[in-house]
């Protein structure tokens, strides 16, 4: 009897966990589904009470209106270039800095690391004016370099890589590589990088989404329409007199699709990396 009671309690707790997970999944997916529904309906259906909850037949029409209003594909391409290059730069430079803080010994290491952590507490808006002055003097206004270069390294990336390398790259392995004659960079490249691929995937997802969704800084430095990123370009869908919600949400939905693709690709890489590590061990 006691075993039956334990099994019933276990099954009930398991059912409760599954229900909570299903509810959390629904709450996470519903905004994206609702945005897709709005992107496929006419403006009148969106403004009705209650609003439409079933996909309509205006998907092509609404997206055609988006293309006719803004340079959608040009803005998408600019965002892909900016987000990709900034993410690659972040992965390389932050992993180098994280490896140095985790495995190398140099004077002032703790001070510099604490200083980097302190910069995470400063709102990025405070650096908007001095950063704009620097970009102006470099002649990078209306240039994608104005977004790529300031975004190729950040304090969180250094902190994340340092913590991951400290806990997953054994000191004995690093010392053995140095005894065999490996240089510091080769130890980083051949010993550390293969181990921290899951950290690369996680940081890449975070960084790519941040750069892709950034609006304020690109709005300040990219004034020419041909250099707009997608978030700045979407602002052109809002009219002061007539608000076409179907068109706006259509542009927003299709601008979100690349983020979903990147997340799925890197999520698979993250899972495969964990699986390979488990098999090797």
N, C-alpha and C positions, 0 to 999 in steps of 0.2 A: 504493500500500500504506500509506504513512504517513497519507494522508487517511482510509483505512478504520480504521486503528488509533485515530486521533484521534476519529472518529465513534463507535467502539465505547466508548472511554473516556468520552466525553461522555454516551452513552446509559446506561452503567453508573452514572455519577455521578448522572445525573438520576433513574434508577430508585431509587438508594439514598436520594436526597432524598425522593422520593415515599413510600418505605417508612417512613422516619423520621417524616414528616408524618402518615401514616396511623396509625402506632403512637401518636404523641402525641395525635391526635384520639380514638383509641379509649380511651386512658388518661383523657382529659378527660371523655368522654361516659359511660364505664362507670359511675362512681358515681351519676350521675343515673338511668341505666337500672336499676341495681340497686335504687335507692330506689323507683322505680316498680314494679318486680317485687315488692318486699316490701310495698308499699302495696296490692297486688292479691291477696295471699295470706293464708291463715289463719296464726295464730300458730304452729301446729304445723309448718307447712311451712317457716316461717322458722327454727325451731329445729332442723330436721332436718339430718343430716350425710350428704352435702353439702347446703347450703341450695338452695332452689328458684331456678332461673335463668330460668324461663319465667313470664310474667304469668299470674296466676290469675283467679278469678271473684269475688273479695271486694272489688273496688274500691268499689262503692256501699255495701256493708255497713260497711267500715272507715271510709269518709268520713262515713257516717251516725252512727257511734259518735263521731267527732270532733265533729260538730255538737252531739250530745247531751251531750257532756262539757264543752265550752268554747264561748264566744261567738266562733266562728271568724270569721264575716263582719264582726262588729263590730270585732274586733281587726285584721282586714285593712284595714278602712276607716280606722281610726286610724293604721295604719302608712302607708297611702297619703297621708293628709293630712300627717303628720309628715315623711315622706321627700320629698314633692313640694315643700312650702313651704321646707324646709331646703335642698333642692337649688336651687330658684329663687333664694333669698336668697344662697346661696353663689356662684352664677354671676354675679349682679349685683354684689355687694360685692367679691368677689375679682377680678373683671375690672376694676372701677374702681380698686382698689388696685394691681393689676398694671399697668394703664395709667399710673398716677401714677409708679410706680417705674421704668417702662420709658422713658417719654417726657417726663416733667416734670422740672424742675430746681428743687430746693428744699434748704434747709440741713438737713444730717443725713440725707440720703436713704440713703447707704450704711450708716450706723450703724443706722438703723431696719430696713433690709432684713436686715442680719446678725442683728439682735436677733430678727426673725421666724424666721429660719432656726434660731437657737439653740432657740427654743421647740419646734421639731419633735423635738428630742432628749429632751424631758421626757415621761415616760410619763403618759398622761392620767389614770391612776389616782391620781396624786399630787394632782390638783386636785379629787378627788371630794368631800372634806369641805368645803373653802371654797365650792365651787360649790353644794353642798347647802344650806349656810347662807344663801347669797344667794337661792336659789330659795325657801327657807322664809320669809325676810323679805319677799319679794315676794308671798307667798301663792299660789304656783304649784304647790304639791303636788297631785298627782292632776289636773294640768292639762297638756294637750299642749304648751302654751307652754314648759314646763320642758325639753322636748327640742328644740323648734323653734328658740328664740332662741339657746341656746348652740351650736347646730349650723349657724347660717347663715353662718359664716365660719371659715376655718381657715388655718393657715400654709401647708400644702401647696398649697391653691388659689391663694393669692397668688403663691407661688413659681412654680407651673405657668403662670399667666397672664402673669406678668412675663417669663418666658423665652420664651413663645410670641409675645407682642407684640413683644418686642425683636428677634426674628429674622424676623418676618413682616410687620410694619407699617413701611414705610420712613420714615425721618426726613424725607425730602424731601416726602413726601405730607402729613405732619403740618404741616410749615412752610408748604406751599402753602395748606393749609386755613386756617391762622391768618392768612396774608396776605390771603386772601379775606374775612376778617372773622368766621370761625367762632369761637365760644366753646370753652373747653376741653371742656365736656361734649358739645357738638355734634361736636367732633373725635372724641371717644371713641365717640359713638353712631353717627355717619354714616360715619366712616372706619375705626375699629378693629373695631367689632362685626361688620360683614359679613365681615371677613377671618378672625376668630378663631372662626367657627362650629365648625370641627373641634375646637378646644380646648374649646369649650363642651360638645360631645357627649362628649368623653373625660372631662372633669371631672364631668359629670352622671352618667355611668355609675358612676364611682368613688364619688362622694358618695352617690348614691341607694342603692347596695349597702351602703355603710358604715352609713348611718342605718337602713336596713331590717334589717340583721343585728345591730345594736347590742342588747345584752342587759343589761349591767351597769347603765348609767345609767337606762334606763327601769324596771328592777326596783327601783331605789332610790327614785325619785320618783313612780312610778305605782302606788299601793297599791290604788286602787279598781278592781274588775274591769271596770267599764264603760270605763275609760280605758286598759286594757292594749293595748300593741302586740302584734303577732303573735308575736314572739319570747318575750315574757313569757307570753302566753296559752298557748303550746305547752308550757310547763313544767307546766301543769295536766293534761296527758295522762299524766304519769308518776305511777303509783300506787306506794305504798310496799310493797304486798303482791302485787298482780297486775300484771304488766308485759305489756301488749298491744302487741307490736312492730309489728303490722300497722296498728293505729290510730295509733301514734306516727309511723311513717314515712309514713302517708297524710297526716296533718296537715302534716308537714314537706315532703312533695312538693308539695302544693297551695299551701303558703306560698312555695315557690320559683318557682312559675309566673309571678307578677307581675314578678319580677326578670328572668326570661327574656324576657318581653314587652318590658320597658323596654330591655333590652340590644339586642334585635333592632330596635326602632324607632330607637334612637339610633345603632346601627351603620349602618343604612341612611342616616340623616342625615349621618353622617360620610363615608360613601363618596360620596354625592351632592354634598356640599360640595367634596370633592377633585376630582370630575369637572367641576363647574361652574367651579372655579378653573382647571383645565387648558384648558377650552374658551375661557374669557375671555382667558387668556394667549396 
